[in-house]
């Protein structure tokens, strides 16, 4: 058993952040220097959506360049960390809410390696990913409470020295994005929802974050799809009673992407 690890949520934004030096990437580098060194890292990424729940169980996860139309420089970057098949196998037996299965085909998508590149640039800590069950029943996705309950069952990982990272974005609307300007002014609805989420995170009001549709008129624009919002639900489910939550970065990129990041514990 290792030191009990914190839990992180990272608003990862554009893949371009991998090669940029800006307030966001500097905050990640500084964050990595402050964190205790984990035995392994498990990333819940917005970019691995599956029917069912899986963890990567390979010794050497490949670097997945799951984006298009970006500079060639990005496609040459790799993150050659070892995997953690033993810890991944432990996760397959930890869930009662759902059957968690091993996967040996995926690897590390950019929701994982684009932030780990700044947090742990040496790529010397074992990493594995956990997928998001994005299956539908009667045209409806699984409720957020399902994901929250599933994540809560994984609390023992923290005491095993595993750093759990949720990588997504609290506000993520690609239909309203300003692709040409990373510093574009965020619209009022984006700021409103981000501030409402901030207040609920600080007060520990997980109920409203789970039932985000009730968080005002900005909710449908801020969270038009669940993929980038769900990793945050996995992170807050692991917050224990009276455990502190600290914001490490906030702001927007391209207008409609919240870059808010926080640490629990």
N, C-alpha and C positions, 0 to 999 in steps of 0.2 A: 504494500500500500504506500502510495506517495503522498506528498502534500496535497491537501484539498485545493483544487484549482478553481479559479474564477470561471465565469462564462462570458463570452463576448458576442455582441452583435455589431456587424460591420455593414454599413451602407456602401457597397462596393462601386456603384456607378459604372462609368465607361471603362472598357478595356484599355483605353489610352492612359489611364492612371498608372499602368504598369511602368511606362517609360517617362512619366512626367514627374517633376518635382514641384509640388504645390502644397497648400496648407493641409490637404487631406493626406497626401503621401508622407509628408513630414510627421504628421500626427501618428501615423501607423508605425513609422520607424522608431519614434520616441516611445510609443506604447510597448513595442516589442522589447525594448531595453528595460522597461519597468516590470514586465511580467515575470513571474517565477518560471523556471524552465520545466516544461511538461515532459512526461514520459512519452506521450504521443498526443496527436491532435486529431479530433474528429470534426469535420466541417459538414454542416447542413447547408447545402447550396441551393439557391433559387434555380440553378441551371441543370439540376438532375431530377427530372420528373418521371415517375414510373407508375405502373399499375402494381400496387403493393409497395412494401418498404424493403430496401436493400442497403447493405454496407459493402464497401469494396474490401475484398479479402486477399488481394495480391501482395507479393513481396515488393514489387516495383511498379507503382502506378504510373501510367503514361501521362504526359502533359497534353490536354485536349485544347485545341484552339477553336472553340465553339463560337466564332464570330466571323463576320464577313465584311469586306470593304475597308479594312484598316491597313495601315502601312505594313510593308513587308517585315519591318523590324520586329513587329509583335509576333509574327508567326515563327520567328527564329528563336524565341525565348522558350526555355524549358525550366521546369522546377523538379530536379531529379531527386526528390526526397525518397527515402525508403517508405514502404507501406508498413502497416501494423496488423498483419493477419490474425495474430493471437487476440489482440484487443477487439478487432472486428468480430471474431468468433464469439467473444464474450458478449458482445451486444446482441448477437442472434439469440442468445438465451435469456436476455434481460427483460424483454418485452412481454407483457401479458395481454396488452391491448391489441396487439397485432403480431402476426408471424413476421419476423425479420429474417431475411435470407441473405446469403452470401452472393456477391457478384464479382466476377473476375474479368469483366470486359470493359468496364468504364474507365476509371482513372481519376485525374484531377481536372475538372473543368475550370473556366476562368473565374467563376465565383469563389473558388478555393485558391488557386495558385496566384492570381493577380494580387491578392491581399497578403498571402504568405510571403510573397517575394519581398515585401517591405517589412513585415513583422519579423520574419526569420530568414534573412537573405542567404544564409549558408545552406539552407535546405537539408539540415542534418538531423531533424526531428522526424520520427515516423508520422505519416499522415494517412488517414483514411476518410472516406466520405460516407454520409448517410443520405439516402434519397428521400424525396417528398412523394408520398402516395397521392397522385393526382388523378386517380381513377374516379369515374362518374357512375352514379346510380340514378336512373331515371332523369338523366341530364343534369344532375346536381353533384357537385364535388362533395367529398367528405367534409363534415362540419369542422370548423376550427377547434371546437372543443375536443374532437377526436384527436387532433394533432397535439393539442395541449396535454391531454391525458397520456398520450403515448410518450411524449418527451419527458413528462414527470417521472416516468418509470426508469429513466436512465440516470437518475441522480447519483447512483453508486459510481458511475464513471469518474465523477469529480474526485472522489476519494481514492480512486486508483491512479490519480495523477494525470488524468486525461483532460486536456484543454478542449472545451466544446465551443465552436464558433458557428454562429448563424450568419450567413452571408446573403444579403438581399438588399432591399431598400424599403423604408416605411412608406414613402411616396414614390411611385414609379408609374409614369404614364407616358409611354413612347408615342402615343398618338398626338400628344401636345408638346413634344420635345422640340427644342431649338438645336438641331444638330450642329449648326455652324458656329454656335457661340457657347462655349462651356460656362462662361460667366454670365449667361443670360439671367435677367431679373425673374425670380419665381413669381408666378401669378398668385393672387390673393388666396385662391382655394387651396393651393399647395402649402402655403405658409400656415393657413388656418389649421389644416389637418395635422401638419407636422407639430404645431404647438399643442394641439389637443392631445396628440399621442405623447408628447413630452410630459404634459401634466399628468396623464394617467400612469405613465411609467414612474414618475417621481412619487406619486401617491400610492403606488402598488395596486391600482385599479385594473386588474387583469380582466375583469368581466367586460368592461367597455372596450378594451382592446380586442377581446375575442369577438364581441358583438359590434364590430367597428361600423357596420352599416347604420347604427344608431348614433354615430358621432357627427351628425350634422350633414348639411347639404354638400359639403366638400368630399365626403367619403367615396361616392362612386367615381369621382374624377381622380382622387388620390390613389385608390386601390381598384382599378378596373379589372384586374386579374389577381389571383391569390399567390402566384408563384413567388414574387419578391417580398410579399408580406409575411408568408408562412415561416421563414427562418426566424423572424423576430418572436413569433408565438412559441417556437421551440425553446428559445433562450429564456423568456420570462417564466415558462413552466418550471424552470430549474432554480428559480429564486426561492430561497428559504426564508423563513420568518425573520424579520428584522435585518435582512441582509441588504447592505447598501447597494445603490445603483448610481454610477457616476458616468456622466457624458464625457467622452474623449474628443469628439468632433461634432460640429453641426454646420449646416449650410446646404446649398443646392448647387447642382451642376446641370447645365443645359435647360434651366428653368423648371422642369417638372420632375427632377430626380433629387430626392432628399438624401444627403450624405450623412445623416445622423448616425453616430456610433456610440455605444455605451458598454460598460462593464458591470457585471454583477459579482459581488464578492471582492 
